[in-house]
Amino acid sequence: MNISLRPLGQRILVERIEEQEKVTPGGIIIPDSAKEKPTQGMVIAVGPGGRDKEGKRIPMDIKAGDLVVFGKWGGNEIKIEGKEYLLLKEDDIYGIIE
């Protein structure tokens, strides 16, 4: 995937993975407006990492292609070429799904 955004510092560009449409046991389909936003996504691009007190680069533990879990309210939603993405800090990511 070729995205025209390169994150800086400890930022990570993530594409949310939409969950499957769920039907309640009573047969009720929950409308999109009432659904919670997914908290899993695919990493599209990763910044170079932060710097320590001496100015040395601290490499990121996350790489493009990782499937990650992040906080419900973390990051900033952005649109690139009509598609929605989430720009997160490394601290907003709870883990990598393996």
LINQUIUR-V317603 format. One record per pair of residues at least 6 apart in sequence whose C-alpha atoms are under 7 Angstrom apart, sorted by the first residue. I is the first residue (numbers start at 0). J is the second residue. If there is no record, write none. Layout:
BEGIN
i=I j=J
i=I j=J
END
This chain:
BEGIN
i=5 j=44
i=5 j=46
i=6 j=12
i=6 j=44
i=6 j=45
i=6 j=46
i=7 j=46
i=7 j=47
i=8 j=46
i=8 j=47
i=8 j=48
i=8 j=49
i=9 j=46
i=9 j=47
i=9 j=48
i=9 j=49
i=9 j=88
i=9 j=89
i=10 j=45
i=10 j=46
i=10 j=86
i=10 j=87
i=10 j=88
i=10 j=89
i=11 j=42
i=11 j=44
i=11 j=45
i=11 j=46
i=11 j=86
i=11 j=87
i=11 j=88
i=11 j=89
i=12 j=42
i=12 j=43
i=12 j=44
i=12 j=45
i=12 j=84
i=12 j=85
i=12 j=86
i=12 j=87
i=13 j=40
i=13 j=41
i=13 j=42
i=13 j=43
i=13 j=84
i=13 j=85
i=13 j=86
i=14 j=40
i=14 j=41
i=14 j=42
i=14 j=43
i=14 j=84
i=14 j=85
i=15 j=37
i=15 j=39
i=15 j=40
i=15 j=41
i=15 j=84
i=16 j=37
i=16 j=39
i=16 j=40
i=16 j=41
i=17 j=37
i=18 j=37
i=21 j=28
i=21 j=29
i=22 j=28
i=22 j=29
i=38 j=68
i=38 j=69
i=38 j=70
i=38 j=71
i=39 j=67
i=39 j=68
i=39 j=69
i=40 j=66
i=40 j=67
i=40 j=68
i=41 j=64
i=41 j=65
i=41 j=66
i=41 j=67
i=42 j=62
i=42 j=63
i=42 j=64
i=42 j=65
i=42 j=66
i=43 j=63
i=43 j=64
i=44 j=63
i=45 j=62
i=45 j=63
i=47 j=58
i=47 j=59
i=48 j=56
i=48 j=57
i=48 j=58
i=48 j=59
i=49 j=56
i=49 j=57
i=50 j=56
i=50 j=57
i=51 j=57
i=65 j=95
i=66 j=95
i=66 j=96
i=67 j=92
i=67 j=94
i=67 j=95
i=67 j=96
i=68 j=92
i=68 j=93
i=68 j=94
i=68 j=95
i=69 j=91
i=69 j=92
i=69 j=93
i=70 j=91
i=70 j=92
i=73 j=87
i=73 j=91
i=74 j=85
i=74 j=86
i=74 j=87
i=74 j=88
i=75 j=85
i=75 j=86
i=75 j=87
i=76 j=83
i=76 j=84
i=76 j=85
i=76 j=86
i=77 j=83
i=77 j=84
i=77 j=85
i=78 j=84
END
